[in-house]
């Protein structure tokens, strides 16, 4: 149960300068670009904690054609229709639909009258444009509502001017301004030319709708790209083509830190369809450009064939020698030793001395790959000192600055065309693939499409960090938890700070809820890159915390649901942006009730519950499973209750929760990345087995009505899944699994 400070933009600011991770109180920098924090915030308009949006000062924005009405960067109306612009990258989370829905609601436009387009990448106009941290809705909610409401007010003023009536006598409905007393009506299209002459009103003169009057928000709206997706239209980065384009691949050392010593370049250049092959030395920034060999070809097939024929001798003096098996051995040793204390409240030692019962367990979780469906790719053209990119990136602003740094030009000389992303889960926050494409295009002298293979994606990912927790807990004679101790072993790239996504802080459960808590943190040296991965920190801490809480409930001989609610306690807010225990308890109760908690399930069947607070979302999940004698697990149903404030798009919200549950099941059962001698051992889906459709459970989603500000949904429903299922497996079998993926303890999905 952890909190996210939106003032620090979560993991996203780490990508473009330095980040405060979702479960941390201190910054964990992974340098991506050579700008300090204030420089970046100044460039993107985020200085002062606000989000800079170009609404214009005293007049409308420059129109795109005569008669067009474009009062801000989100709305354009002319005789061809109503166009709403989606500012953030679409990676499957639905923001290309949900963000314009917010504008359309306040504009009072009929959704069927609206065309949605991806906006240009222009951080001077839009502020930070990115996809990550479940921040799109909360960061843009107020601004987008005002953008729509501002346009609506200007259309009303235009009608008032045309009809020579007071604006207070006019109203709007379904893309029209209406004069109720006379029955006159004019469409927004008819009023566009006149509206373009109206000064942009001040922010305090714009009135927003009451939620009870919403006509679009909260409804089920199909994705604006759905038809194009079904038709296979070229929306993704991998679909892009430009005139004169060649195809490129890039081979890096299989152990991070290695450099090219020699390569059979002449042999490669002589192969059919190959235009060029050359070495890139890298720029000493592993997040931008690693050393390697580039091949430029007439087509992807020729490039892949040549890549297979490469014979490279690597200089590995400074390369990674990371070993997962060695890390496990070291963790086994360190779990018996005390480490630096991150949290130490109350009197833990006394709590254990006075306890009636105690429980302990050693938890372990593996590294994991992002494994997005679309492998990394980028199309780049470098001409006359100008760079043009077509990229499926989650952080286009960072991509521009990083690519500019690599090719030695100013960011103002870079144009980036945002494409739809075929998944991301945090991987496309990092723009090494755009940097590679830019460097190859510059040296090749022709536009290139760089295409990674699945093996490249797996070998050069920025992984979710593995970790280890030696847990100890105590209960008193009433079965109440009195003491909590976590000896946490993580990884570090620099001998000081934990890797991105690998640190723990006071914000992690049970901080603020139990009196006697001690968390110690030690770190093992690690060279491979780690980074944000769906619900950073929470994605693994929830597994440990939620499972061990169940262990203590069992030790006390009590119902886990009762213990969980007892720990949450009386309704209260934990800090200005922390968890609200009343909201937490409510989703726990709703999930339990809807799942039928407490009913007799029969032999070999069990039910488990878990709650976690992640990315400002309060989510509880109940899993119902059965387990056969040979450890085949059937997850029959997962019941989810969520409080994330008002729902923007019910269809998209349900999709995000269902996707999180399926992704969570896939991860907890099968997914693990291991390393030996610095090299990834799982290079494709044959050894990194994703969940198959027959194993997907029934998923029952319930949203608790809330008047709190909206929060995102791409991540918070992921963390509670694993502990809910692990707890259900224990109830069904009596076996306490403490390893993720659980397949390492012999369990598999039926």
PyMOL commands that set and color helices and strands:
alter all, ss='L'
color gray80, all
select helices_A, chain A and resi 6-8+11-16+37-44+47-49+95-107+111-113+123-126+136-163+167-169+188-195+203-205+211-213+226-230+237-239+265-269+300-309+324-334+348-353+396-407+411-413+427-429+432-444+454-459+538-556+560-568+581-595+650-670+693-695+719-733+742-745
alter helices_A, ss='H'
color red, helices_A
select strands_A, chain A and resi 69-72+75-78+81-86+114-118+170-173+176-179+184-187+246-252+259-263+274-280+292-297+312-315+340-345+357-365+377-383+386-391+414-418+448-451+467-475+481-492+517-525+605-614+617-627+632-643+675-676+679-680+698-703+739-740+748-749
alter strands_A, ss='S'
color yellow, strands_A
deselect
rebuild
show_as cartoon
